[in-house]
């Protein structure tokens, strides 16, 4: 089981004349698309803090995806950027190996936003891995 905390973002673009609250949507992809949650910032800022969290069964995920929107009551949300994390590639990198190699420890990571008007916009996530033991399957012959 992978515990994911969506901590915040930095240097988000300002798509309108005023800074607005932001909302982030969290998904994973495998053979299906799984929605985990969405979190809205409490303040109008380009560096929102969300402090949301969810648990992810690693065997159900090939990719994690986070999409950020500028949000305002009674207005259409404006796309700010997204982060897509290929978990196979990520777990083969030093930070990913540190997460899997040290169960129950917390590792914080920053990821750059893509499709974003700000070249240095990032989101900050933390990960903690807990090994899961699954009951074996017994097969009986007919």
BANU-893427 format. One line per field, with one value per residue (C-alpha): residue in three letters; y, z, x. Coordinates in steps of 0.05 Angstrom, whole numbers, always signed. Example, Ala and Ser with C-alpha at 12.3 -4.5 7.8 and 13.67 -1.06 7.14 Angstrom:
REM residues 2
aa <- c(ALA | SER)
north <- c(-90 | -21)
up <- c(+156 | +143)
east <- c(+246 | +273)
This chain:
REM residues 142
aa <- c(UNK | UNK | UNK | UNK | UNK | UNK | UNK | UNK | UNK | UNK | UNK | UNK | UNK | UNK | UNK | UNK | UNK | UNK | UNK | UNK | UNK | UNK | UNK | UNK | UNK | UNK | UNK | UNK | UNK | UNK | UNK | UNK | UNK | UNK | UNK | UNK | UNK | UNK | UNK | UNK | UNK | UNK | UNK | UNK | UNK | UNK | UNK | UNK | UNK | UNK | UNK | UNK | UNK | UNK | UNK | UNK | UNK | UNK | UNK | UNK | UNK | UNK | UNK | UNK | UNK | UNK | UNK | UNK | UNK | UNK | UNK | UNK | UNK | UNK | UNK | UNK | UNK | UNK | UNK | UNK | UNK | UNK | UNK | UNK | UNK | UNK | UNK | UNK | UNK | UNK | UNK | UNK | UNK | UNK | UNK | UNK | UNK | UNK | UNK | UNK | UNK | UNK | UNK | UNK | UNK | UNK | UNK | UNK | UNK | UNK | UNK | UNK | UNK | UNK | UNK | UNK | UNK | UNK | UNK | UNK | UNK | UNK | UNK | UNK | UNK | UNK | UNK | UNK | UNK | UNK | UNK | UNK | UNK | UNK | UNK | UNK | UNK | UNK | UNK | UNK | UNK | UNK)
north <- c(+0 | +69 | +127 | +192 | +262 | +320 | +376 | +436 | +473 | +530 | +583 | +569 | +616 | +670 | +661 | +720 | +789 | +763 | +705 | +652 | +590 | +526 | +456 | +392 | +326 | +260 | +199 | +134 | +94 | +21 | -18 | +31 | +103 | +111 | +177 | +187 | +256 | +330 | +383 | +458 | +510 | +555 | +618 | +656 | +643 | +618 | +571 | +533 | +482 | +424 | +371 | +318 | +244 | +178 | +105 | +71 | -3 | -5 | -64 | -20 | +36 | +45 | +121 | +175 | +238 | +305 | +361 | +432 | +484 | +556 | +557 | +609 | +602 | +608 | +611 | +561 | +528 | +547 | +493 | +509 | +446 | +373 | +322 | +251 | +202 | +136 | +92 | +39 | +92 | +129 | +67 | +53 | +121 | +135 | +169 | +113 | +60 | +97 | +95 | +20 | +2 | +36 | +16 | +64 | +121 | +185 | +213 | +282 | +296 | +354 | +345 | +398 | +415 | +403 | +441 | +500 | +574 | +577 | +543 | +532 | +509 | +447 | +404 | +373 | +302 | +256 | +180 | +124 | +51 | -4 | -76 | -115 | -189 | -222 | -288 | -342 | -372 | -447 | -482 | -547 | -596 | -618)
up <- c(+0 | -18 | +25 | -15 | +16 | -30 | +7 | -38 | -100 | -114 | -169 | -201 | -258 | -249 | -308 | -290 | -262 | -191 | -155 | -141 | -99 | -131 | -135 | -148 | -173 | -159 | -204 | -218 | -282 | -297 | -338 | -308 | -284 | -209 | -177 | -106 | -85 | -99 | -52 | -52 | -23 | +32 | +8 | -57 | -71 | -123 | -71 | -44 | +12 | +9 | +59 | +28 | +31 | +2 | +0 | -65 | -79 | -121 | -162 | -186 | -212 | -270 | -267 | -217 | -245 | -211 | -248 | -220 | -234 | -213 | -179 | -161 | -137 | -194 | -247 | -294 | -269 | -308 | -322 | -292 | -304 | -288 | -264 | -290 | -253 | -286 | -224 | -258 | -278 | -212 | -169 | -210 | -193 | -127 | -91 | -112 | -89 | -23 | -14 | -28 | +9 | +74 | +92 | +136 | +125 | +94 | +31 | +5 | -70 | -117 | -188 | -244 | -275 | -349 | -397 | -351 | -365 | -308 | -324 | -251 | -222 | -179 | -134 | -70 | -50 | +4 | +0 | +51 | +32 | +75 | +51 | +44 | +53 | +12 | +28 | -19 | -68 | -64 | -128 | -125 | -181 | -205)
east <- c(+0 | +26 | +3 | +4 | -1 | -16 | +20 | +19 | +45 | +92 | +97 | +29 | +10 | -43 | -91 | -136 | -124 | -133 | -102 | -155 | -163 | -138 | -166 | -126 | -156 | -120 | -126 | -89 | -89 | -80 | -130 | -180 | -181 | -190 | -210 | -183 | -204 | -200 | -174 | -187 | -140 | -167 | -131 | -121 | -47 | +2 | +31 | -30 | -28 | -77 | -53 | -98 | -82 | -103 | -80 | -63 | -58 | +5 | -19 | -77 | -34 | +13 | +9 | -11 | -41 | -54 | -91 | -94 | -147 | -157 | -225 | -276 | -347 | -398 | -342 | -313 | -250 | -187 | -134 | -66 | -25 | -17 | +33 | +35 | +80 | +96 | +104 | +147 | +198 | +192 | +204 | +267 | +297 | +334 | +275 | +228 | +277 | +283 | +207 | +202 | +266 | +247 | +176 | +137 | +186 | +161 | +195 | +177 | +184 | +173 | +148 | +146 | +78 | +70 | +25 | +34 | +47 | +96 | +162 | +181 | +113 | +117 | +74 | +99 | +78 | +100 | +99 | +101 | +101 | +70 | +80 | +15 | +11 | -44 | -75 | -52 | -101 | -113 | -132 | -172 | -174 | -242)
